[in-house]
Amino acid sequence: MSKHIEVNGKLVQANKRYSDLKQRQKSHISQWLYNAYKKQVAENITDDEALEPVFAKIDEAQIWIPEKEIRAQYRSKKIKFKKRMEATVLHDSFKFDYNAAASYWINKDKHSPKMPRQQVLAKITAFIEGHNTCTLATASEGHTRCTPIEYNFVDNCFYFFSEGGLKFRGLKKNKHVGMAIYEPYNGFGNLKSLQIEGMAGLVEPFSEEY
């Protein structure tokens, strides 16, 4: 049975529970409680001192809820708040070194046994000529595209025939492209692929090169 009392000239439910609040009200209060917990940890203050600003915000927002409900809610959420703070600190302290990651295989390869250059080129050429399809990557500001496409390899150049597509959006402003030729996955130790970078150009129809 609900009991009502008069607060600031208004009749309110005396035995109102935190669960009776609207979701938006609970969301606001939860954030205020979390801020109170951070302040308590940082300044080593008591629960009462930490909750004073919370009660002030609740009054300012004209939310009626008995203080004992807020205190109980605060105590029940402390463990969750602690984990949230720890996760935030961990996230803020994590700084990924993109340059180191980009150089990983380059640095690792420095001390690897090297195959003679001509032998490497022969194997690369054989791999290219043993396939006829690649993924062609094009990009411009705010746009990237990876297109599966057939190629012809003639005089150490790749030729593509295309009726159109979004890859030309990137090529309009950026002629730098990337290619990947690869075989179906058959275990990490058996990966076979080739990555190529270069500049793309359009071949004029019915020209000598065409």
Solvent accessible surface area in square Angstrom, and as a share of the most:
residue,aa,sasa,rsa
1,M,220,0.98
2,S,55,0.36
3,K,139,0.59
4,H,100,0.45
5,I,78,0.40
6,E,129,0.58
7,V,44,0.25
8,N,148,0.76
9,G,64,0.61
10,K,127,0.54
11,L,135,0.67
12,V,24,0.14
13,Q,54,0.24
14,A,30,0.23
15,N,63,0.32
16,K,41,0.17
17,R,143,0.52
18,Y,23,0.09
19,S,84,0.54
20,D,78,0.40
21,L,10,0.05
22,K,147,0.62
23,Q,128,0.57
24,R,186,0.68
25,Q,42,0.19
26,K,46,0.20
27,S,58,0.38
28,H,88,0.39
29,I,0,0.00
30,S,28,0.18
31,Q,73,0.32
32,W,44,0.16
33,L,0,0.00
34,Y,11,0.04
35,N,63,0.32
36,A,6,0.05
37,Y,24,0.09
38,K,81,0.34
39,K,80,0.34
40,Q,26,0.12
41,V,80,0.46
42,A,86,0.67
43,E,95,0.43
44,N,141,0.72
45,I,36,0.18
46,T,80,0.47
47,D,44,0.23
48,D,82,0.43
49,E,82,0.37
50,A,0,0.00
51,L,2,0.01
52,E,113,0.50
53,P,56,0.35
54,V,3,0.02
55,F,27,0.11
56,A,60,0.46
57,K,90,0.38
58,I,6,0.03
59,D,107,0.55
60,E,144,0.65
61,A,51,0.40
62,Q,152,0.68
63,I,15,0.07
64,W,71,0.25
65,I,9,0.05
66,P,14,0.09
67,E,91,0.41
68,K,140,0.59
69,E,25,0.11
70,I,1,0.00
71,R,70,0.26
72,A,45,0.35
73,Q,36,0.16
74,Y,0,0.00
75,R,147,0.53
76,S,83,0.53
77,K,32,0.14
78,K,55,0.23
79,I,128,0.65
80,K,133,0.56
81,F,3,0.01
82,K,107,0.45
83,K,129,0.55
84,R,99,0.36
85,M,44,0.20
86,E,95,0.43
87,A,59,0.46
88,T,64,0.37
89,V,95,0.54
90,L,129,0.64
91,H,141,0.63
92,D,94,0.49
93,S,76,0.49
94,F,140,0.59
95,K,177,0.75
96,F,109,0.45
97,D,83,0.43
98,Y,165,0.63
99,N,123,0.63
100,A,57,0.44
101,A,51,0.39
102,A,80,0.62
103,S,38,0.24
104,Y,114,0.43
105,W,168,0.59
106,I,116,0.59
107,N,73,0.37
108,K,110,0.47
109,D,72,0.37
110,K,131,0.55
111,H,169,0.75
112,S,41,0.27
113,P,136,0.85
114,K,128,0.54
115,M,84,0.38
116,P,88,0.55
117,R,178,0.65
118,Q,132,0.59
119,Q,86,0.38
120,V,54,0.31
121,L,72,0.36
122,A,63,0.49
123,K,115,0.49
124,I,58,0.30
125,T,47,0.27
126,A,63,0.49
127,F,41,0.17
128,I,8,0.04
129,E,117,0.52
130,G,60,0.58
131,H,50,0.22
132,N,86,0.44
133,T,71,0.41
134,C,5,0.03
135,T,27,0.16
136,L,10,0.05
137,A,37,0.29
138,T,3,0.02
139,A,33,0.26
140,S,25,0.16
141,E,176,0.79
142,G,88,0.84
143,H,27,0.12
144,T,106,0.62
145,R,103,0.38
146,C,85,0.51
147,T,25,0.15
148,P,106,0.67
149,I,19,0.10
150,E,106,0.48
151,Y,8,0.03
152,N,67,0.34
153,F,46,0.19
154,V,78,0.45
155,D,129,0.67
156,N,124,0.64
157,C,64,0.38
158,F,44,0.18
159,Y,55,0.21
160,F,64,0.27
161,F,144,0.60
162,S,50,0.32
163,E,192,0.86
164,G,34,0.33
165,G,49,0.47
166,L,74,0.37
167,K,15,0.06
168,F,73,0.30
169,R,136,0.50
170,G,0,0.00
171,L,20,0.10
172,K,160,0.68
173,K,166,0.70
174,N,44,0.23
175,K,76,0.32
176,H,119,0.53
177,V,23,0.13
178,G,21,0.20
179,M,15,0.07
180,A,29,0.22
181,I,0,0.00
182,Y,124,0.47
183,E,68,0.31
184,P,124,0.78
185,Y,153,0.58
186,N,111,0.57
187,G,26,0.25
188,F,160,0.67
189,G,77,0.74
190,N,88,0.45
191,L,95,0.47
192,K,123,0.52
193,S,73,0.47
194,L,32,0.16
195,Q,155,0.69
196,I,42,0.21
197,E,158,0.71
198,G,35,0.34
199,M,127,0.57
200,A,35,0.27
201,G,60,0.58
202,L,146,0.73
203,V,51,0.29
204,E,127,0.57
205,P,84,0.53
206,F,180,0.75
207,S,41,0.27
208,E,184,0.83
209,E,111,0.50
210,Y,129,0.49
